[in-house]
């Protein structure tokens, strides 16, 4: 069954976009801290050849984790931008419709 109209409530959608943006910013700060601390393990794995291999694997895993977290943060920013665009588009269309129908 098709709906005759579509509407959103801009305030909650805008609030959600702000939440996504704030979460992304907090995540960015934590990613930087994690990346700095996680790779600074010095001799934690020892100096034997097996240990250096494990260290190499650990560093690679850490880098992949940081990359994934950065992608998550970017995704949150993109969702926020999409929600903001949706609100702006809805308000623009709503304004246009209001003008076309004489403010009724």
C-alpha positions, 0 to 999 in steps of 0.5 A: 500500500502506497503512502500519500505523503512522507514526513520526518521530524527534523529535530530528532534526526538532527540530534541523531546526526549530532550524536554521530558526529560527536561519537566520531570525534570521540572515537578519533581521539581514542584511536590516536591514543590507542595507535600510539600506545599499542605500537609502543611495546618495545621489548614486550615480546623479547628478542628471540627470532620467534618473538620478533615474528610475533611482534611483527604480527602484533604490529600488523594486527594493530595497524589493521585495527586502527584502519578499521576504527578509522573507517568506522569513524568515517562511516559515522561522519558520513551517516551524520552528513546523510542525515543532515542532507535528508533534513535539509532536503525535507525542509526545502521540499516542505517549504517549496510545497508550502509556497506552492499551496499558498502557505496552507 
